Amino acid sequence: MEHFKALALKFIATLALLYIILGLYYGMTFGTVFLITLIVGIISYIVGDLGILPRTNNAIATLADFGLALAVIWVMISLLTASTNAFTMALFSAIGVTVFEFFFHSYMANILKNPQDRDDQTKRRNLQYQTEASEEFTPEVNKDYENRR
């Protein structure tokens, strides 16, 4: 269920972002933007968020997502439209997606943690330390030792 929520969040944010860049600024249709968002979202979620992010850090995963988004958006724009500036459109779109991905990775890092790790983290925060007190402040004198004197 967590992965479905993450994928839905990623899809909605990427769709809004790409529609602003590609739809409103460059005049691309909503259907084309929707298809590009669907393809970019699924590929980057599987490759970037589930494949690269758990094995590396946020910076490397963000750079990988930039390259992946640039390539996929560029190919999709070239195939679906007759635009002469497909690379420029893809570059601005990939930069926008990358900015979102940088913040999305911190959310994904929390999801990808092992549930046992999350429970251990909660348990560690709720520790109550107690000390043991004793009634004996001085050691008992050994009776045999005193009798030998």
N, C-alpha and C positions, 0 to 999 in steps of 0.2 A: 504494500500500500504506500510505503514511503517513496518508492521509486516512481509510482504513478503520479503522486503529488509533485515530485521534483520535475518529472517530464512535462506535466501540465503547466507548471510555473515557467519552465524554460520555454515552452512553446508559446504561451501567451505573451511573455515579455519579448521574445524574439520576433513574433508576428507584429506586435505594436511598433517595435523599433524598425524593422525592415519596411513596414508600411509607411512610416514617416519618411524614411530615407528613399526607398525605391518608389513607393506609390505616390506620395505627395510631392516630393522634390523632382523625381525623374519621370513621373507620369505613368508608371507601370500599373497594370490592372490588379485588382485585389486577388483574383484567382491565381495569377502568376506568382504574386508575392506569397500567397498561402502555400502553393506547391513548393516554392523555394524554401520557405520556413519549415515545412514538414520534412523535407529531405535533409536540410542542414541540421535541424533539431535532432532527428533520429541518429544520423551519423555521428554528430559531435557528442551526443549523450553516450553512445556505445563506445566510441573510440576515446574521446577526451575525458569524459567524466567517470566512466567505469573502468577504462583501460589504463589511461596515463596518470590520472590524478592520484589513485591509491598507491602507485609505485614511485611517484615523484612528488614535487612540491607544487604550489600554486603557480609560481612564475613559469615553470616549464610547461605545465598543463595549459596555461593561458596562451603561451606562444604557439603551442601545438594547435590549439583551437583557432588561433588567428590564421595560421597557414591552411588549416582544413577549411575554415569558413571562406577564406579568399578563393581557394581552388574550386570548391563546390559552387559557390555563388557565381563565380566567373563562368564556369562551364554551363550552369543552368541559365544564366542570362544570355550567353551566346547561343544556346540551343532554342530558347523559348522566345527570344525577341530579335528584332533586326536592328539592334542598337549598334552604333559605331564606337561608343565609349563604354563598352562592357567592362573593361578593366577598371576604369575610374569608378564606375558604379559599384563594382565588387569590392574595391579597396575601401571606399567610405562605409559600405555595409559591413565589411569584415572588421573595421575599426570599431564601429558601434557595437557589434556582437561581442567583440573582445572585451570591451569595457564592462558589459553586462556579465560576461563569463568570469571575470576576475572576482566579482562579488558573489556570483553563484557558486563558485568553487568552495567558499567557506561554508555555505549551506550544505553542499554535497559532502564535504569532509566530515561533517557531523552525522550525516546519514550513513556514510560508509563505515563508520566505526562499528566494531563488533558490539552487539547489544550487551554482552557480558562486560565489555570495557566501560560502557555507559553506566551500568549498574555499579561497577567497582568505583567509578568516579563519584557517584552519588554516595556510596557507602563511605568513601574516604572523607567526604565533606561533613558527614554526620558523626564523626568519631567523638566519643566522650571519654576523655582520659581520667582515670582515677588513680590515686596513689594509695598505697597500703600503709596503714599506721600500726604501730606496735605499742604495747603497754610497757615493754621492757626497754628501759633507757640505759641500763648498765648491765654488763654480762654477769651471769650468776657465778659466784665464786665456787670453785671446785672444792667440795668438802674433804676429799682425800688429800688434796694438796695442802690444805690448811692443817690437817691432822699430822702430816709428816714433819712439820716444822718444829 
